[in-house]
Amino acid sequence: MLLPSLSIKMFGTLVETFLQTTRREKYLLKLLLITVTINVVANAILIPNLQAVGAAIATLLVKLSW
C-alpha cells in the first residue's frame, strides 16, 4: 500500500532540495503546515473506519500533496 509513496517521496525530496538551494526555505514551512493539517484530518477520518489501511491511505494523500 505504501510502495507508491516511495516514488512520490523522491519527488518531494527533489522539490525540498531545490527550494533550499534557491534560498526559498520559507515555502517549506508553508508546505509542512499544509501537509501536517492534511495528515491529521485524513487520519482522524480514515483510521476509525479502515484501521491500518486508513493510515496508509492518509500517508499516501500527504505524499501526494507535496
C-alpha positions in Angstrom: 0.0 0.0 0.0 2.8 2.4 0.8 5.0 1.4 -2.1 3.7 4.1 -4.5 4.5 6.7 -1.9 8.3 6.0 -2.3 8.4 7.5 -5.8 6.3 10.4 -4.6 8.7 10.9 -1.7 11.6 11.0 -4.1 10.0 13.9 -6.0 9.2 15.7 -2.7 12.8 15.4 -1.7 13.8 16.9 -5.0 11.5 19.8 -4.5 12.7 20.3 -1.0 16.4 20.4 -2.1 15.5 22.8 -4.9 13.8 25.2 -2.5 16.7 25.1 -0.1 19.4 25.7 -2.8 17.4 28.6 -4.2 17.0 30.2 -0.7 13.2 29.7 -0.7 13.1 27.9 2.6 10.1 29.9 3.7 7.9 27.9 1.3 9.0 24.7 3.1 7.3 25.9 6.3 4.1 26.6 4.5 4.2 23.2 2.8 4.9 21.5 6.1 1.9 23.1 7.8 -0.4 22.1 4.9 0.8 18.5 4.9 0.5 18.2 8.7 -3.0 19.5 8.6 -4.0 17.1 5.8 -2.4 14.3 7.7 -4.2 14.9 10.9 -7.6 15.4 9.2 -7.1 12.3 7.0 -6.0 10.2 9.9 -9.0 11.3 12.0 -11.4 10.4 9.3 -9.8 7.2 7.9 -8.3 5.3 10.8 -11.5 4.7 12.8 -13.1 3.1 9.7 -10.2 1.4 8.0 -7.5 1.0 10.7 -4.0 0.4 9.2 -5.2 0.7 5.6 -6.7 4.1 6.5 -3.4 5.2 7.9 -1.6 4.1 4.8 -4.1 5.9 2.6 -3.7 9.1 4.7 0.1 8.8 4.3 -0.3 8.5 0.6 -2.6 11.5 0.5 0.0 13.6 2.3 2.8 12.5 0.0 0.6 13.5 -3.0 0.1 16.9 -1.5 3.8 17.6 -1.9 
